[in-house]
Amino acid sequence: MFTKRDKNEVRLIRHERVRKKISGTPERPRLSVYRSNAHIYAQVIDDVSGKTLCAASTLEKDIAAQLEELDKKGAAKLVGKTVAQRALDAGIKEVVFDRGGYIFTGRVAEVAAGAREGGLDF
C-alpha cells in the first residue's frame, strides 16, 4: 500500500535536488533560508570552507523586540534586511539565494525582498 511522505521529507528531497546546482563560494556565498511555523532563519554560508559568515533569525533579541507590531511576513522581511546589513558589514555584496526546498512565495520571498532592499545582489 502507498504511504504518503510527510511535507518536510518531501521538502528535504527538493532541497537536496536544488543543492546539487547551488553552492556558495567565497566570492559569492549562499544565502540559505529555513522557516518553521513560528520563526524564520537566514544565514550566509561559504560552502568551500564550510563556514557560516553571518546569520539572522527572529529568535535574536534585537529582532524579537521589533516583532510585536509585525506579522510573519514583516518579520521575514526584517530578517532579510538584517542579514543583508551583516553581510555588507562583512564585505559581501553578492550572494546566491537558496530557498531551502520551499516554494518561493510568502515568507521566503519576503526574506529575499528584504535582503535586496538591504543591498544584496542575487
C-alpha positions in Angstrom: 0.0 0.0 0.0 1.2 3.5 -0.8 2.2 5.6 2.2 2.4 9.4 1.8 5.6 11.1 2.8 5.3 14.0 5.2 5.8 17.5 3.9 9.2 18.1 5.5 10.6 14.9 4.0 9.5 16.0 0.5 11.0 19.5 1.2 14.3 17.9 2.1 14.3 15.9 -1.1 13.6 19.1 -3.1 16.3 20.9 -1.1 18.9 18.2 -2.0 18.0 18.5 -5.7 18.5 22.2 -5.6 21.7 22.0 -3.7 23.2 19.8 -6.4 23.2 23.0 -8.6 23.7 25.8 -6.0 26.9 26.2 -4.0 28.3 29.1 -2.1 31.9 30.3 -2.9 34.0 32.8 -1.0 33.3 35.4 -3.8 29.5 34.6 -3.9 28.3 32.8 -0.8 24.9 31.1 -0.4 22.0 32.9 1.4 20.1 29.9 2.9 16.6 30.2 4.4 14.9 27.9 6.9 11.4 28.5 8.2 9.4 26.9 10.9 5.8 27.6 11.9 6.9 30.3 14.4 10.3 31.6 13.3 12.4 32.2 10.2 16.2 31.9 9.9 18.6 33.2 7.2 22.4 32.6 7.0 25.1 33.4 4.6 27.3 30.3 4.0 30.7 29.7 2.3 30.4 26.1 1.2 34.0 25.8 0.2 35.3 26.4 3.7 32.0 25.1 5.3 31.6 28.2 7.4 28.6 30.5 8.2 29.7 34.0 7.6 26.7 35.8 9.1 23.2 34.9 10.2 19.9 36.4 11.5 16.7 35.0 12.9 13.5 36.0 14.7 14.9 34.5 17.9 17.5 37.2 18.3 16.8 39.8 21.0 17.2 42.9 18.8 14.9 41.5 16.1 12.4 39.9 18.5 11.9 43.4 20.2 10.6 44.8 16.9 8.3 41.9 16.1 5.3 42.9 18.3 3.8 45.1 15.6 4.8 42.9 12.6 3.2 39.8 11.1 5.2 36.8 10.0 5.9 38.2 6.5 7.0 41.5 8.1 9.3 39.6 10.4 10.7 37.7 7.4 11.5 40.9 5.6 13.2 42.3 8.7 15.3 39.2 9.0 16.3 39.6 5.3 17.3 43.2 5.9 19.3 42.3 9.0 21.2 39.5 7.3 21.9 41.8 4.3 23.3 44.5 6.6 25.5 42.0 8.4 26.7 40.6 5.1 27.6 44.1 3.8 29.5 44.7 7.0 31.4 41.5 6.3 32.3 42.7 2.8 29.8 40.5 0.9 27.8 42.2 -1.8 26.6 39.3 -4.0 25.0 36.0 -2.9 23.2 33.1 -4.4 19.8 32.5 -2.9 18.9 29.1 -1.6 15.2 28.8 -0.8 15.8 25.6 1.2 13.3 23.5 -0.8 10.4 25.9 0.0 8.2 27.4 -2.7 9.4 31.0 -3.5 6.4 32.8 -2.1 5.2 34.2 1.2 7.8 34.4 3.9 10.7 33.0 1.8 10.1 35.7 -0.9 9.9 38.3 1.8 13.4 37.3 3.1 14.7 37.7 -0.4 12.9 41.1 -0.8 14.4 42.3 2.5 17.9 41.2 1.5 17.5 43.0 -1.8 16.3 46.2 0.0 19.3 45.8 2.4 21.7 46.0 -0.5 22.5 42.4 -1.5 22.5 41.3 -5.2 21.3 37.9 -6.4 
